[in-house]
Amino acid sequence: MPTAESFFASREYFSIVRVCNNWTSDQLAAAGLPTAPMLDGSALLFGLDLRWRAGLRRPG
């Protein structure tokens, strides 16, 4: 069960149009990896974006 100590203080606020996938995408971009912020709001599209940029192909 998460406690208050399980989280970190943030200067950002939650928004339904800016979810955790967007934050993760921002962190990857800050590390120098290319991302597509408009796609990364959806978990499915974020996963596809990461696979595409990594050069991974669907098996079969």
N, C-alpha and C positions, 0 to 999 in steps of 0.2 A: 504494500500500500504506500503510494507516494506521500511524502511529508513536505512541509514548506522548505526543508533543506534540500529537497530533490530538484528544485528549480533554481534558475539564476535570475538575478535582477536584469531587466531589460529597459532600454529607453524607448522601445517601440511598443505600439499598441496593436491589439488584434483587430483584424478587419476581415469580413467575409470574402473580400476580393483579394486579400493578401494572406495566404495560408502558409503552413509550414513548408510546403514544397517550394514556394517562392523564396522563403528565407534560405533554404538549403541551396537553391539555385544561385542566390546572391553570394553565398559563401564559396561555392565552387567557382563562380566568376571571379571573386576576389583572389582565389588561388591561381587564377590564370587559365581556367578551363572555359571553353566557349559554352554558352547556354542560350536558351530561347525563352526569355521571361514570359512571353505571352502564352506559351504552351505549358509552362511548368506549374500552373495553378491546379491542374488535374493530375492526380496520382498516376493514372494510366499514361497520359501524354508525357509526364515527367520521366517515367520509366522508359518510354519509347525514345525520348530525346536523349537520355543518357546512353542507351544502347546504340542508337544511331551514331552519336558522336564518338563512341568507343570503337566503332567499326564492327560491332557484333551483328550477326545475321540470325534470323530465325532458323532453328534446326529443321531439317527435312526439306 
